[in-house]
Amino acid sequence: MNMIAGVKEKEDDLVDNFELMKNRAFTQMQHFARKEMSKRYKLKTVSETYQLTTKINPAIYTPDSVTLSYRGLVIAIGKGAFNKIHVKDIKIYSYVTQTTDLNVFDVEGQMNVIETQSIDLVPGWNTITFNKSYSQSSIFIGYDATDFDSVQLLINDIGDCGCDWLCLGCNLSVKGGSYATSLVTSNNGYGMSGTFSMVCDYSKVLCNYTDVFADLFNWFVGIEFMKERLVSDRLNRWTTIDADKANQWLAIYEDAKKSELKEAFANIELNNDCCVECNPKITTSTWLG
């Protein structure tokens, strides 16, 4: 029985170790993907952060909901290849001490809940730290208003889109919203404010073109496996190939990786947006005179 348990433990160790190798392989792919893209494109960093107003009108409020209902903010970005919504924090104004649920919904994903947390509120402003990025193009962050009277917080249009919500840079926009059976947007944030930005995540190209990068990922995994064979005592010549063979296969995988990497990015065309811009082509002119 002890021998069986020992074998099972070693099998679990190998499975966990293989997962680590796959994670290392993906991290390496991210690094090389950015390096390869920078040859053809100017990769930009979007760091401007927007803090919504906390100016409320305590004389105007929306009473608690009879049925399950959520109130808060809808944050959206453009359709860029690398855009992500970054939420630094959320602020909620409460009249009283109470506990409520705070959910993040995928607006374009049939309002599926991405994450949820229970929060304890005190009278006045409450800050909930997020420091998270979301790959969805539109999310709704809302608190359970079933037993929650919501103070009015108007979101003003300070951009150029002519809308009744806040239009920020790089197609980042913020609206007020309420959700019961459907999502209804307005310029009322129902006592919710926050700090948002649009950030660039260049690893998204690997997920957006999985058919292109599937074989490439296998080469990266093979490279990590051979490296593990050469430096780790968890894999040895009695259980896998010998060191000479591992070095030979490592060289083969490295060559295949370089070839596949170059070919993969040569066939990917990206449009200019807030995260990426085509490098200008270098031209030469000859003056005769």
Secondary structure, DSSP 8 states (H G I E B T S, - for coil): -HHHHHHHHHHHHHHHHHHHHHHHHHHHHHHHHHHHHTTTEEE------EE-----EEEEEE---SS--EEEEEEE----SSEEEEEEEEEEEESS-EEEEEEEEETTTTTEEEEEEEEEE-SEEEEEEEEEEE-SSEEEEEEE-TT--EEE-B----SSS--SSEE-STT-EEEEEEESSSEEEESB-TTEEEEEEEEE-TTHHHHHTHHHHHHHHHHHHHHHHHHHHHH-SSS-TTTS--HHHHHHHHHHHHHHHHHHHHHHHHT------SSEEE-----------
